[in-house]
Amino acid sequence: MTDDIQTSLQALEEEAARDEQKNERGNNNRRGGRKDNKKGGEKFERKDKREPREKDEDAGYVEKLISVRRVTKVVKGGKNMRFSALVIVGDGKGKVGYANSKAREVPDAIKKAVSKAKKRMIKIPLKFGRTVHYDSNYYKGSARVYIRSAKAGTGVIAGGAMRSLFEALGVQDVVAKGLGTNNPFNVVRATFNALKENESPREIAKRRGLSIQDLNHRRRVLMSRKWVEKEAAE
C-alpha cells in the first residue's frame, strides 16, 4: 500500500473510532446510568447485533493511486463538488483490477475505489511468471497501447499509468509504449483490455481441443515453412 493511501485510511479509521465513542457516550447518557435489570441484580449488558470486523486479509495487495481530480455537478441549488479517484490494485502474482469512484472527500473516494478494484480483479497468465506470452495492442478512445514480451533482465520499460499497472500485476520484463492521449483513464482501460486478450499456450490448446505438444509441433512446422519460403524468395 502506498504511503498516501495508507495515511488517508488511517485518518479515516481514527475519525470512525471517535464517532463510535461519541455514540456510546450518548447512549449511556440516555439510559441514565442504568446497570441492573428489573428482574434481578445482574448487570445489564448491551448486545451489539453487528458482527466484529475481521482482520484485513488483503494486506499483501499492491495499491497504486493513478489520478485524483475534482469534479463538479451543477444542480438547481448550486454546484456539488466531489473528488474522483482512479486506483489500481494487484497481488503481484498475476491478478490485477482497477476502479474509479467519487466522494466528497479524497480518502473516501480512494477507499471506495480500492474496494471496487478488489472485487473486479482478474487473472492474467504470465510467461514464466515475469512477462506476457506474446505481443499485443489495443486502443480505447484516442489512446493506443503496444505491449511486447521481453527477455529476462529487461525490466519494465513503460511510463505513467502503464508502469503502475505492470507493477501491481507482477510483470518484471516488458516493453510497452502508449500513443495518442495521455488520459490515465483511457490508458488504463486500453492496457487492461490488451492484457485480458493474452492467453497461455495451455488455454489455447484447450480451446482448440489439442495437446500442448501438438500445438508446439504445428508452430515449429509453420515457422520452418516460413523460413523456407523466405530463403526461396531471396
C-alpha positions as a printed NumPy array, in Angstrom:
array([[  0.   ,   0.   ,   0.   ],
       [  1.351,   3.407,  -0.919],
       [  2.084,   5.959,   1.802],
       [ -0.603,   8.433,   0.726],
       [ -3.334,   5.793,   0.638],
       [ -2.221,   4.337,   3.974],
       [ -2.19 ,   7.783,   5.631],
       [ -5.658,   8.581,   4.3  ],
       [ -7.096,   5.298,   5.517],
       [ -5.522,   5.695,   8.977],
       [ -7.059,   9.142,   9.33 ],
       [-10.41 ,   7.737,   8.234],
       [-10.233,   4.914,  10.804],
       [ -9.355,   7.339,  13.61 ],
       [-12.316,   9.523,  12.7  ],
       [-14.636,   6.49 ,  12.697],
       [-13.34 ,   5.428,  16.123],
       [-14.033,   8.902,  17.538],
       [-17.572,   8.812,  16.151],
       [-18.216,   5.43 ,  17.782],
       [-17.005,   6.73 ,  21.139],
       [-19.344,   9.716,  20.886],
       [-22.268,   7.428,  20.073],
       [-21.531,   5.204,  23.05 ],
       [-21.395,   8.203,  25.411],
       [-24.706,   9.46 ,  24.082],
       [-26.34 ,   6.058,  24.596],
       [-25.071,   5.858,  28.18 ],
       [-26.468,   9.317,  28.962],
       [-29.881,   8.398,  27.544],
       [-30.079,   5.241,  29.668],
       [-29.361,   7.341,  32.744],
       [-26.575,   5.1  ,  34.017],
       [-28.828,   2.029,  34.29 ],
       [-26.76 ,  -1.003,  35.223],
       [-29.256,  -3.51 ,  36.672],
       [-32.335,  -5.006,  35.07 ],
       [-35.729,  -5.246,  36.755],
       [-35.777,  -8.995,  37.377],
       [-32.514,  -9.402,  39.244],
       [-29.342,  -7.763,  40.349],
       [-27.402,  -8.912,  37.317],
       [-25.601,  -6.284,  35.339],
       [-27.283,  -5.054,  32.215],
       [-25.262,  -5.915,  29.14 ],
       [-25.963,  -4.378,  25.793],
       [-25.938,  -6.834,  22.911],
       [-24.454,  -5.49 ,  19.754],
       [-26.065,  -7.032,  16.684],
       [-23.191,  -6.039,  14.45 ],
       [-20.516,  -8.686,  13.985],
       [-16.927,  -7.755,  14.867],
       [-14.798,  -6.719,  11.927],
       [-12.417,  -9.345,  10.669],
       [ -8.767,  -8.605,  10.142],
       [ -7.775,  -7.423,   6.699],
       [ -6.593, -10.442,   4.725],
       [ -5.618,  -8.322,   1.711],
       [ -2.513,  -6.869,   3.33 ],
       [ -0.316,  -8.295,   0.554],
       [ -2.031,  -6.348,  -2.229],
       [ -0.234,  -3.617,  -4.159],
       [ -2.314,  -0.438,  -4.423],
       [ -1.465,   2.351,  -6.852],
       [ -3.167,   5.743,  -6.878],
       [ -3.189,   6.881, -10.51 ],
       [ -5.276,  10.042, -10.556],
       [ -7.255,  12.301,  -8.222],
       [ -9.284,  15.124,  -9.688],
       [-12.069,  17.435,  -8.592],
       [-15.396,  17.137, -10.384],
       [-18.408,  19.443, -10.172],
       [-22.065,  18.728, -10.802],
       [-24.319,  21.713, -11.453],
       [-27.782,  21.281,  -9.905],
       [-30.735,  23.56 ,  -9.277],
       [-29.478,  24.602,  -5.857],
       [-25.923,  25.305,  -6.96 ],
       [-22.799,  23.211,  -7.506],
       [-21.941,  19.877,  -5.867],
       [-18.19 ,  19.405,  -5.69 ],
       [-16.684,  15.938,  -5.268],
       [-13.391,  14.142,  -5.849],
       [-12.776,  11.329,  -8.335],
       [-10.017,   8.763,  -7.681],
       [ -8.601,   6.148, -10.078],
       [ -6.879,   3.226,  -8.304],
       [ -5.132,   0.04 ,  -9.465],
       [ -4.919,  -2.983,  -7.132],
       [ -2.928,  -6.179,  -7.727],
       [ -1.379,  -9.045,  -5.79 ],
       [  1.925,  -9.006,  -7.69 ],
       [  1.314, -12.604,  -8.831],
       [ -0.835, -12.23 , -11.935],
       [ -4.069, -10.694, -10.592],
       [ -4.999,  -7.062, -11.15 ],
       [ -8.025,  -4.795, -11.154],
       [ -8.846,  -1.102, -11.449],
       [-11.746,   1.123, -10.428],
       [-12.848,   4.74 , -10.31 ],
       [-15.001,   6.179,  -7.507],
       [-16.274,   9.564,  -6.36 ],
       [-16.862,  11.004,  -2.889],
       [-16.99 ,  14.31 ,  -1.07 ],
       [-13.551,  13.711,   0.46 ],
       [-10.371,  12.309,  -1.081],
       [ -9.858,   9.486,   1.5  ],
       [-13.441,   8.302,   0.994],
       [-13.027,   8.269,  -2.785],
       [ -9.772,   6.287,  -2.521],
       [-11.27 ,   3.776,  -0.105],
       [-14.308,   3.189,  -2.339],
       [-12.116,   2.778,  -5.415],
       [ -9.832,   0.261,  -3.659],
       [-12.836,  -1.771,  -2.514],
       [-14.282,  -1.827,  -6.05 ],
       [-10.944,  -2.749,  -7.636],
       [-10.51 ,  -5.741,  -5.318],
       [-13.895,  -7.077,  -6.423],
       [-13.061,  -6.65 , -10.126],
       [ -9.658,  -8.334, -10.119],
       [ -8.985, -10.842, -12.893],
       [ -6.227, -13.382, -13.52 ],
       [ -3.707, -12.592, -16.27 ],
       [ -1.481, -15.508, -17.407],
       [  2.229, -14.642, -17.304],
       [  5.079, -16.384, -19.108],
       [  7.46 , -17.848, -16.507],
       [  5.723, -15.55 , -14.014],
       [  7.606, -12.481, -15.266],
       [  6.362, -11.33 , -18.713],
       [  3.456, -11.592, -21.169],
       [  3.151, -14.553, -23.527],
       [  3.037, -12.6  , -26.793],
       [  2.848,  -9.093, -28.217],
       [ -0.483,  -7.298, -28.256],
       [ -2.012,  -3.885, -28.849],
       [ -5.321,  -2.256, -28.042],
       [ -6.975,   1.141, -28.188],
       [ -9.569,   2.945, -26.108],
       [-10.803,   6.292, -27.351],
       [ -7.739,   8.059, -28.743],
       [ -5.31 ,   6.11 , -26.53 ],
       [ -3.421,   3.246, -28.192],
       [ -1.01 ,   0.948, -26.345],
       [  1.566,  -1.558, -27.635],
       [  2.845,  -4.318, -25.33 ],
       [  5.773,  -6.607, -26.214],
       [  7.2  ,  -9.6  , -24.405],
       [ 10.807,  -9.221, -23.233],
       [ 13.636, -11.475, -22.127],
       [ 14.833, -11.752, -18.543],
       [ 16.676,  -8.706, -17.246],
       [ 14.925,  -6.184, -19.472],
       [ 12.828,  -4.681, -16.699],
       [  9.613,  -2.704, -17.006],
       [ 10.098,  -0.252, -19.861],
       [  6.899,   1.769, -19.646],
       [  5.733,   5.023, -18.189],
       [  2.807,   6.645, -16.449],
       [ -0.261,   4.592, -15.681],
       [  1.004,   1.612, -17.716],
       [  4.019,   1.187, -15.439],
       [  1.844,   1.261, -12.319],
       [ -0.432,  -1.421, -13.768],
       [  2.502,  -3.703, -14.653],
       [  3.998,  -3.305, -11.171],
       [  0.698,  -4.171,  -9.494],
       [  0.299,  -7.172, -11.821],
       [  3.774,  -8.516, -11.059],
       [  5.32 ,  -8.176, -14.536],
       [  9.111,  -7.943, -14.329],
       [ 10.129,  -7.755, -18.   ],
       [  8.056,  -5.942, -20.618],
       [  8.381,  -3.23 , -23.267],
       [  5.298,  -1.018, -23.659],
       [  4.501,   2.18 , -25.491],
       [  1.454,   4.425, -25.38 ],
       [  0.443,   6.681, -28.268],
       [ -2.213,   9.331, -28.563],
       [ -3.791,  10.828, -25.495],
       [ -2.245,  10.7  , -22.018],
       [ -5.634,  10.483, -20.317],
       [ -4.952,   7.975, -17.484],
       [ -8.483,   6.54 , -17.626],
       [ -8.239,   5.564, -21.311],
       [ -4.625,   4.406, -20.969],
       [ -5.503,   2.099, -18.059],
       [ -8.558,   0.716, -19.874],
       [ -6.586,   0.065, -23.07 ],
       [ -3.724,  -1.638, -21.199],
       [ -6.138,  -3.721, -19.144],
       [ -8.041,  -4.904, -22.245],
       [ -4.785,  -5.718, -24.065],
       [ -3.665,  -7.889, -21.13 ],
       [ -7.064,  -9.607, -20.979],
       [ -6.553, -10.866, -24.541],
       [ -3.302, -12.607, -23.554],
       [ -3.753, -16.373, -23.343],
       [ -1.331, -19.051, -22.232],
       [ -0.481, -21.99 , -24.585],
       [ -2.397, -24.298, -22.244],
       [ -5.581, -22.214, -22.623],
       [ -5.215, -22.03 , -26.417],
       [ -4.649, -25.782, -26.692],
       [ -7.689, -26.487, -24.509],
       [ -9.887, -24.174, -26.585],
       [ -8.772, -25.824, -29.833],
       [ -9.022, -29.365, -28.469],
       [ -5.29 , -30.082, -28.831],
       [ -2.46 , -31.008, -26.542],
       [  0.39 , -28.612, -25.868],
       [  2.812, -30.951, -27.696],
       [  0.666, -30.877, -30.86 ],
       [  0.362, -27.107, -30.626],
       [  4.117, -26.638, -30.342],
       [  4.732, -29.125, -33.191],
       [  2.411, -27.233, -35.526],
       [  4.077, -23.969, -34.55 ],
       [  7.52 , -25.365, -35.402],
       [  6.254, -26.666, -38.757],
       [  4.771, -23.278, -39.658],
       [  7.969, -21.495, -38.657],
       [ 10.067, -23.836, -40.798],
       [  7.771, -23.312, -43.806],
       [  8.061, -19.531, -43.459],
       [ 11.831, -19.821, -43.272],
       [ 11.943, -21.988, -46.416],
       [  9.713, -19.575, -48.319],
       [ 11.862, -16.644, -47.242],
       [ 15.057, -18.368, -48.367],
       [ 13.49 , -19.295, -51.713],
       [ 12.335, -15.742, -52.309],
       [ 15.828, -14.37 , -51.688]])
